[in-house]
Amino acid sequence: MAEKIGFVGVGRMGGNMARRLKACGYDVAAVYDVNPAAAQALAAELGCPACLELKAVTRLSDVILTVVTDDKAMKAIFNGGLLSRARGKLFINCATVTPEVHVWVETKAAKAGAQTLEACMASSITQAREGTLYLMCGGQPEAFERAQPILEKLSASNRYIGPAGKAAQVKALVNMVMNINTAGLAEGLGLGEALGLDLPTLREVFSQTGANSGVLRTDGEDMQKRDHACFFSAAHAAKDSGIALKLGKAQGLELPLATATKKQYDRMVAQGLGELDKSGIAELTFKGRQGRQP
């Protein structure tokens, strides 16, 4: 019998992961969100309870997927009743949080007789709904093995990285490099426009040269057209760059490009643009856009 699934955090990513597992035949048994209206709407769609207490999600589920915003939120749910009567349960934690928090969660859950797995996502909302996420996983090998049937429905590929915290380190580096590439692309296209170059032509040239990157494909046209519908927010980019910088500092490394990139995303947040997609960093680099909402 397939394990019953619970979700804690049903925003853009969590909600679409729940829809995907439901479509694949899983029993989504419970959902919870700090925004009760979001949980109630999804629960009505999926035909399951919207729990008002975290302990109810654990009671109704065998496997609980958590998709929350940051370290504070992660600690809050695991201190807030999620581990009540958790013996034998598996928690798959998909948020981008610091590696030490994943280690903390694993230790705390083990004391309650539960398993945990970090399943860090390097994909977007569309991939969550389609089951084509790329997942980097960390934790005990037996937890990874138990999670495989679920991970295979959610992802096009999932890779075991190592013990708790290691997948989160890799995810931090992925997002650090992605954010740097995004900031660099915004500067290149912004300068190109200021020079009077044809931006579709410039983007095509970039795609055939060393200026090519994944973010050119996903964000280049959006930067030009000022279409910043959110798939990965600037606020999350700022947070994730900060995680990487903290890792670098602990190793005694200077990361000047990551530092400069975080400052740009921090500027977006300060200007009230934090909920734009990361492509919105172009609003800081294209001539004449500064201070004007797209």
Protein Blocks (a to p, Z undefined) as FASTA:
>chain_A
ZZddddehjafklmmmmmmmmmnopacfbdcdfblmlmmmmmmmnopacdfbfklmmmmp
mbdcdddfblmlmmmmmmnopmgokghiacddfbdcdfklmmmmmmmmmmnopacddddd
fbdfklmmnopaccddeddfklmmmmmmmmmmmpmbdcdfbdehjlmmmmmmmmmmmmmm
mmmmmmmmmmmmmnopafklmmmmmmmmmkbcfklmmmmmmmmnopacdfbdfklmmmmm
mmmmmmmmmnopacfklmmmmmmmmmmmmnopmmpcfklmmmmmgghkgopaZZ
